């Protein structure tokens, strides 16, 4: 199972609105010993995220699900706000950032990277 976006994934992601702000939902399942490796990745990630204007909104370790199907429990959840989809792609394509992505890849056996957009002013919450 892929845990890192491909060039094709990033191209499709950008076509959906390159200047649109995005909050990335990361659902993470760690490999054995992966929590420590992911902590190392986060230390690498922070300065690169800040460079493109991104902010970590929430990082939480998963507990036992209240409601979930089999296999839908996650070890951690990370929410990161990016000023635009382009900013996310700029970070991912940066060679200095790429030098540490193996920390994430080695730590995670399964991941969901779900872009979300703000809907607080929509009919969903009114």
N, C-alpha and C positions, 0 to 999 in steps of 0.2 A: 504494500500500500504506500502510495506517495505521501510524503509529509511536507514537501517543499513545492512552491509554485514553479511551474515551467515558464519558459518564454511565451509559449502559446497562451497559458493561463493569464499572464500579465497583459498580453496584447488584448485579449477579450475583456479583461477587467478595465483597462483604460478606455475601451470603446464605449463603455456604459456611462461615461461622463468624466473625463479626465480632471476637471476642476471642481468636481463635486466633493464636499467633505465626506469622510467615511470613518466609521468606527468598526474596527476589525475585532470580531469575536473569535478567539482562539480556544478551542476545546482540545485538551491535551491528554494523551495516555502515555505515561512514561514507561520506558524499558526498565529492567531491573537496575537500580542505582541511578536512574535517569533524573530524579528530582535534583540531586546535587549537580549533575551536568547541566540541567536547565537553569539552575541558579547562576552558573558560570556564563551561560548564554545571555541571561538577562543583564548581567554586568557588562557584557560586550554590547548588547543591544541599546542600552540607555543613551549613551552619547550619540549614537547614530540616529536614533529616533529624535532626540532633541535637536539635532542639526537640521532636520527637515520640518521641525515644528510639531512633532507628534508628542502625545502625552499618554502615559499609562493611567487609565481611569480606575482599573481594578485588577488585582491579581489575587486569586483565591485558590486554596487547595480544596479539592472535592471531598465530600463526605459521602455517606451512604445516601443514595437517591431516595427521595420521598415518593416520587412517581417516575418510573422509567421502564422501558422494555429491556430485555436482556441485552447486554453489551452497550447500553446507553449511559453507563456511568463513566465519569471522567475524573482523572487525577488532579487536574487543574483547569482553571478558566482564566484567561487574560483578555481584557478589553483595552484596546489602544485607539485613541482618537488621532486621526491624521487630518491636516487641513485640506487635503485633496487626495484623490486616487493617484495623481501624478507624484505627489510627495512620497507616498508609499512605494511606488515603483522606483523613484529616484534612490530611495534608501536601499531597496533590495538589489539594485543594479550597481551600487557603489562598491568598488573593489575592496576598500578597507572593511566595509561591513561584511562582504562575502568571505573574508578571511576567517571569520568566527562563526559562520553559519553551521559548520560541522558540529559545533557544540549543541545546537538545537537538533540537528539531524540524528546525532548519536544518542541523544537523550530521549527522543520521542519515537514510539512505535506506531502511533496512530494520532492523527490530528484532523481537525476541521478548522478551516480558515474561512470564516463567513463574513463578507462585507455587509454592513448594515448602514442605513441612513436614518436620520432623525425623522420621526413621525409624530412628535409631540404636538404639533399644530394641526394635525390631520383629524379626520373624523374618527380615527381609532381611539383617541383619548378625549374626545369632546362629548 
